[in-house]
């Protein structure tokens, strides 16, 4: 249990390094949460800072998930006995959720971060960034529920919890979609020519 708690804590602290807020500080203290949509994610970085910075914001935010689940979760920690196999299977789940929570509620930035999703794939596939993010997370949960994955229960628990978190952080997008005022993302493509409003 100690291993799981320590690794989840490290993952949360890692998640608290929000790309757009970090780069904003390096650019002279600019707080992206006071610009554009007010969100601390790559999409708002693209709107307010441009493509180059948005790209690095995306790289940072994607890298956090990789490091938490592929490096922190399986690491052997000095002075801490490895968890028994039954509990160890939950380590990746705990680290994955913790790094997402760190991004949404970053300790280093007053608990006000991004929405928890690297939305580049959503921009490319659907044009509606928020909708694509929610559908992608839901699709992950469905795929794990019906697929042949192991360890099944920890992965499914992560997918369901992640879906709930993403739906919660995108509640304003849901309200705008219901009102028919959600903007499309055609102007926000990182690659290719800018397009006019949809």
C-alpha positions as YAML, in Angstrom:
chain: A
units: angstrom
residues:
- id: 1
  name: UNK
  ca: [0.00, 0.00, 0.00]
- id: 2
  name: UNK
  ca: [2.89, 2.37, 0.77]
- id: 3
  name: UNK
  ca: [4.30, 1.89, -2.72]
- id: 4
  name: UNK
  ca: [0.96, 2.72, -4.33]
- id: 5
  name: UNK
  ca: [0.48, 5.86, -2.21]
- id: 6
  name: UNK
  ca: [4.02, 7.15, -2.84]
- id: 7
  name: UNK
  ca: [3.84, 6.54, -6.58]
- id: 8
  name: UNK
  ca: [0.40, 8.12, -6.84]
- id: 9
  name: UNK
  ca: [1.71, 11.12, -4.91]
- id: 10
  name: UNK
  ca: [4.70, 11.47, -7.24]
- id: 11
  name: UNK
  ca: [2.38, 11.19, -10.25]
- id: 12
  name: UNK
  ca: [0.10, 13.89, -8.85]
- id: 13
  name: UNK
  ca: [3.07, 16.22, -8.34]
- id: 14
  name: UNK
  ca: [4.21, 15.48, -11.89]
- id: 15
  name: UNK
  ca: [0.71, 16.18, -13.20]
- id: 16
  name: UNK
  ca: [0.80, 19.53, -11.40]
- id: 17
  name: UNK
  ca: [3.46, 20.71, -13.87]
- id: 18
  name: UNK
  ca: [0.94, 22.13, -16.36]
- id: 19
  name: UNK
  ca: [2.62, 22.87, -19.69]
- id: 20
  name: UNK
  ca: [0.83, 26.11, -20.53]
- id: 21
  name: UNK
  ca: [1.26, 27.55, -17.05]
- id: 22
  name: UNK
  ca: [4.91, 26.58, -16.88]
- id: 23
  name: UNK
  ca: [5.67, 28.13, -20.26]
- id: 24
  name: UNK
  ca: [3.62, 31.20, -19.32]
- id: 25
  name: UNK
  ca: [5.83, 31.72, -16.29]
- id: 26
  name: UNK
  ca: [8.94, 31.32, -18.42]
- id: 27
  name: UNK
  ca: [7.53, 33.94, -20.82]
- id: 28
  name: UNK
  ca: [7.49, 36.60, -18.13]
- id: 29
  name: UNK
  ca: [4.68, 35.53, -15.85]
- id: 30
  name: UNK
  ca: [1.85, 35.29, -18.38]
- id: 31
  name: UNK
  ca: [-1.10, 33.38, -16.89]
- id: 32
  name: UNK
  ca: [-3.01, 31.69, -19.71]
- id: 33
  name: UNK
  ca: [-6.00, 31.30, -17.39]
- id: 34
  name: UNK
  ca: [-6.57, 35.04, -17.78]
- id: 35
  name: UNK
  ca: [-6.56, 34.79, -21.59]
- id: 36
  name: UNK
  ca: [-8.82, 33.29, -24.25]
- id: 37
  name: UNK
  ca: [-11.16, 30.65, -22.86]
- id: 38
  name: UNK
  ca: [-9.45, 30.70, -19.47]
- id: 39
  name: UNK
  ca: [-8.47, 27.04, -19.75]
- id: 40
  name: UNK
  ca: [-4.87, 25.98, -19.14]
- id: 41
  name: UNK
  ca: [-4.74, 23.43, -21.96]
- id: 42
  name: UNK
  ca: [-3.08, 23.17, -25.36]
- id: 43
  name: UNK
  ca: [-6.14, 24.44, -27.24]
- id: 44
  name: UNK
  ca: [-6.20, 27.74, -25.37]
- id: 45
  name: UNK
  ca: [-2.41, 27.95, -25.71]
- id: 46
  name: UNK
  ca: [-2.91, 27.67, -29.47]
- id: 47
  name: UNK
  ca: [-5.49, 30.45, -29.42]
- id: 48
  name: UNK
  ca: [-3.44, 32.80, -27.28]
- id: 49
  name: UNK
  ca: [0.25, 31.97, -27.81]
- id: 50
  name: UNK
  ca: [0.32, 30.38, -31.27]
- id: 51
  name: UNK
  ca: [1.30, 27.04, -32.75]
- id: 52
  name: UNK
  ca: [4.89, 26.75, -31.56]
- id: 53
  name: UNK
  ca: [4.08, 27.18, -27.89]
- id: 54
  name: UNK
  ca: [0.91, 25.09, -28.17]
- id: 55
  name: UNK
  ca: [3.00, 22.25, -29.59]
- id: 56
  name: UNK
  ca: [5.35, 22.29, -26.58]
- id: 57
  name: UNK
  ca: [2.41, 22.57, -24.18]
- id: 58
  name: UNK
  ca: [0.97, 19.46, -25.79]
- id: 59
  name: UNK
  ca: [4.30, 17.63, -25.60]
- id: 60
  name: UNK
  ca: [4.67, 18.44, -21.90]
- id: 61
  name: UNK
  ca: [1.12, 17.40, -21.04]
- id: 62
  name: UNK
  ca: [1.31, 14.17, -23.05]
- id: 63
  name: UNK
  ca: [4.72, 13.33, -21.60]
- id: 64
  name: UNK
  ca: [3.37, 13.54, -18.05]
- id: 65
  name: UNK
  ca: [0.97, 10.66, -18.66]
- id: 66
  name: UNK
  ca: [3.73, 8.59, -20.23]
- id: 67
  name: UNK
  ca: [6.17, 9.18, -17.39]
- id: 68
  name: UNK
  ca: [3.57, 8.47, -14.69]
- id: 69
  name: UNK
  ca: [2.35, 5.19, -16.16]
- id: 70
  name: UNK
  ca: [5.46, 3.87, -17.92]
- id: 71
  name: UNK
  ca: [8.24, 5.08, -15.62]
- id: 72
  name: UNK
  ca: [6.89, 5.90, -12.14]
- id: 73
  name: UNK
  ca: [4.33, 3.07, -11.86]
- id: 74
  name: UNK
  ca: [6.74, 0.18, -12.58]
- id: 75
  name: UNK
  ca: [9.77, 1.72, -10.83]
- id: 76
  name: UNK
  ca: [11.40, 0.11, -7.82]
- id: 77
  name: UNK
  ca: [11.51, 2.70, -5.05]
- id: 78
  name: UNK
  ca: [14.48, 2.60, -2.65]
- id: 79
  name: UNK
  ca: [13.49, 1.77, 0.90]
- id: 80
  name: UNK
  ca: [9.92, 0.80, -0.04]
- id: 81
  name: UNK
  ca: [8.92, -2.83, -0.36]
- id: 82
  name: UNK
  ca: [7.07, -3.66, -3.60]
- id: 83
  name: UNK
  ca: [3.34, -4.13, -3.23]
- id: 84
  name: UNK
  ca: [1.94, -7.67, -3.48]
- id: 85
  name: UNK
  ca: [0.93, -8.62, -7.04]
- id: 86
  name: UNK
  ca: [-2.80, -8.20, -6.36]
- id: 87
  name: UNK
  ca: [-2.26, -4.60, -5.27]
- id: 88
  name: UNK
  ca: [0.59, -3.91, -7.66]
- id: 89
  name: UNK
  ca: [-1.81, -4.30, -10.59]
- id: 90
  name: UNK
  ca: [-3.58, -1.17, -9.36]
- id: 91
  name: UNK
  ca: [-0.40, 0.92, -9.38]
- id: 92
  name: UNK
  ca: [-0.71, 2.02, -13.01]
- id: 93
  name: UNK
  ca: [-4.36, 2.91, -12.43]
- id: 94
  name: UNK
  ca: [-3.50, 4.99, -9.37]
- id: 95
  name: UNK
  ca: [-0.64, 6.76, -11.14]
- id: 96
  name: UNK
  ca: [-2.77, 7.45, -14.24]
- id: 97
  name: UNK
  ca: [-5.61, 8.99, -12.24]
- id: 98
  name: UNK
  ca: [-3.20, 10.91, -10.03]
- id: 99
  name: UNK
  ca: [-1.37, 12.51, -12.95]
- id: 100
  name: UNK
  ca: [-4.71, 13.53, -14.48]
- id: 101
  name: UNK
  ca: [-5.89, 15.01, -11.18]
- id: 102
  name: UNK
  ca: [-2.58, 16.85, -10.91]
- id: 103
  name: UNK
  ca: [-3.19, 18.40, -14.32]
- id: 104
  name: UNK
  ca: [-6.75, 19.43, -13.45]
- id: 105
  name: UNK
  ca: [-5.95, 20.52, -9.87]
- id: 106
  name: UNK
  ca: [-2.23, 21.43, -9.94]
- id: 107
  name: UNK
  ca: [-0.61, 21.97, -6.55]
- id: 108
  name: UNK
  ca: [1.91, 24.41, -8.04]
- id: 109
  name: UNK
  ca: [-0.74, 26.62, -9.68]
- id: 110
  name: UNK
  ca: [-3.46, 27.16, -7.08]
- id: 111
  name: UNK
  ca: [-5.42, 23.99, -7.97]
- id: 112
  name: UNK
  ca: [-6.58, 25.55, -11.28]
- id: 113
  name: UNK
  ca: [-5.24, 23.64, -14.27]
- id: 114
  name: UNK
  ca: [-6.41, 22.22, -17.57]
- id: 115
  name: UNK
  ca: [-9.23, 19.84, -18.39]
- id: 116
  name: UNK
  ca: [-7.15, 16.67, -18.31]
- id: 117
  name: UNK
  ca: [-7.12, 15.74, -21.98]
- id: 118
  name: UNK
  ca: [-4.50, 16.24, -24.68]
- id: 119
  name: UNK
  ca: [-6.96, 17.33, -27.33]
- id: 120
  name: UNK
  ca: [-4.90, 17.20, -30.51]
- id: 121
  name: UNK
  ca: [-6.50, 13.92, -31.64]
- id: 122
  name: UNK
  ca: [-9.90, 15.41, -31.01]
- id: 123
  name: UNK
  ca: [-9.11, 18.43, -33.15]
- id: 124
  name: UNK
  ca: [-7.94, 16.25, -36.03]
- id: 125
  name: UNK
  ca: [-10.85, 13.79, -35.89]
- id: 126
  name: UNK
  ca: [-13.94, 15.76, -35.06]
- id: 127
  name: UNK
  ca: [-13.41, 19.52, -35.06]
- id: 128
  name: UNK
  ca: [-15.21, 19.79, -31.73]
- id: 129
  name: UNK
  ca: [-12.40, 19.62, -29.20]
- id: 130
  name: UNK
  ca: [-14.51, 19.11, -26.08]
- id: 131
  name: UNK
  ca: [-16.84, 16.57, -27.70]
- id: 132
  name: UNK
  ca: [-13.95, 14.60, -29.14]
- id: 133
  name: UNK
  ca: [-12.19, 14.52, -25.78]
- id: 134
  name: UNK
  ca: [-15.27, 13.15, -24.05]
- id: 135
  name: UNK
  ca: [-16.00, 10.61, -26.79]
- id: 136
  name: UNK
  ca: [-12.40, 9.41, -26.84]
- id: 137
  name: UNK
  ca: [-12.38, 8.83, -23.08]
- id: 138
  name: UNK
  ca: [-15.75, 7.08, -23.22]
- id: 139
  name: UNK
  ca: [-14.54, 4.92, -26.11]
- id: 140
  name: UNK
  ca: [-11.57, 3.86, -23.99]
- id: 141
  name: UNK
  ca: [-13.91, 2.73, -21.20]
- id: 142
  name: UNK
  ca: [-16.10, 0.78, -23.64]
- id: 143
  name: UNK
  ca: [-13.10, -0.86, -25.31]
- id: 144
  name: UNK
  ca: [-11.72, -2.04, -21.97]
- id: 145
  name: UNK
  ca: [-15.16, -3.24, -20.85]
- id: 146
  name: UNK
  ca: [-15.70, -5.43, -23.92]
- id: 147
  name: UNK
  ca: [-12.10, -6.25, -24.80]
- id: 148
  name: UNK
  ca: [-9.67, -8.84, -23.53]
- id: 149
  name: UNK
  ca: [-7.42, -6.74, -21.30]
- id: 150
  name: UNK
  ca: [-5.41, -7.69, -18.24]
- id: 151
  name: UNK
  ca: [-5.49, -6.71, -15.47]
- id: 152
  name: UNK
  ca: [-9.11, -6.06, -16.38]
- id: 153
  name: UNK
  ca: [-10.56, -4.58, -13.18]
- id: 154
  name: UNK
  ca: [-7.85, -1.95, -12.55]
- id: 155
  name: UNK
  ca: [-7.95, -0.83, -16.18]
- id: 156
  name: UNK
  ca: [-11.73, -0.62, -16.19]
- id: 157
  name: UNK
  ca: [-11.71, 1.31, -12.91]
- id: 158
  name: UNK
  ca: [-9.26, 3.79, -14.43]
- id: 159
  name: UNK
  ca: [-11.31, 4.19, -17.62]
- id: 160
  name: UNK
  ca: [-14.58, 4.78, -15.74]
- id: 161
  name: UNK
  ca: [-12.96, 7.24, -13.31]
- id: 162
  name: UNK
  ca: [-11.19, 9.04, -16.17]
- id: 163
  name: UNK
  ca: [-14.47, 9.32, -18.10]
- id: 164
  name: UNK
  ca: [-16.18, 10.81, -15.04]
- id: 165
  name: UNK
  ca: [-13.34, 13.30, -14.55]
- id: 166
  name: UNK
  ca: [-13.32, 14.37, -18.21]
- id: 167
  name: UNK
  ca: [-17.10, 14.80, -18.27]
- id: 168
  name: UNK
  ca: [-16.86, 16.91, -15.12]
- id: 169
  name: UNK
  ca: [-14.08, 19.14, -16.46]
- id: 170
  name: UNK
  ca: [-15.98, 19.59, -19.73]
- id: 171
  name: UNK
  ca: [-19.31, 20.50, -18.14]
- id: 172
  name: UNK
  ca: [-19.16, 24.01, -19.64]
- id: 173
  name: UNK
  ca: [-18.61, 22.48, -23.10]
- id: 174
  name: UNK
  ca: [-21.65, 20.25, -22.55]
- id: 175
  name: UNK
  ca: [-23.75, 23.28, -21.63]
- id: 176
  name: UNK
  ca: [-22.61, 25.11, -24.79]
- id: 177
  name: UNK
  ca: [-23.34, 22.06, -26.96]
- id: 178
  name: UNK
  ca: [-26.85, 21.85, -25.51]
- id: 179
  name: UNK
  ca: [-27.31, 25.55, -26.23]
- id: 180
  name: UNK
  ca: [-25.87, 25.18, -29.73]
- id: 181
  name: UNK
  ca: [-23.07, 27.67, -29.07]
- id: 182
  name: UNK
  ca: [-20.03, 25.37, -28.86]
- id: 183
  name: UNK
  ca: [-17.41, 26.61, -31.33]
- id: 184
  name: UNK
  ca: [-15.74, 24.31, -33.83]
- id: 185
  name: UNK
  ca: [-11.97, 23.98, -33.89]
- id: 186
  name: UNK
  ca: [-11.21, 24.39, -37.58]
- id: 187
  name: UNK
  ca: [-9.18, 27.49, -36.83]
- id: 188
  name: UNK
  ca: [-7.14, 25.59, -34.26]
- id: 189
  name: UNK
  ca: [-5.39, 23.01, -36.41]
- id: 190
  name: UNK
  ca: [-1.73, 22.80, -35.44]
- id: 191
  name: UNK
  ca: [-0.72, 21.67, -38.90]
- id: 192
  name: UNK
  ca: [-1.89, 23.04, -42.22]
- id: 193
  name: UNK
  ca: [-3.36, 26.36, -43.24]
- id: 194
  name: UNK
  ca: [-5.66, 28.29, -40.98]
- id: 195
  name: UNK
  ca: [-9.27, 28.14, -41.99]
- id: 196
  name: UNK
  ca: [-12.12, 30.51, -41.59]
- id: 197
  name: UNK
  ca: [-14.87, 30.11, -39.01]
- id: 198
  name: UNK
  ca: [-17.15, 27.11, -39.42]
...
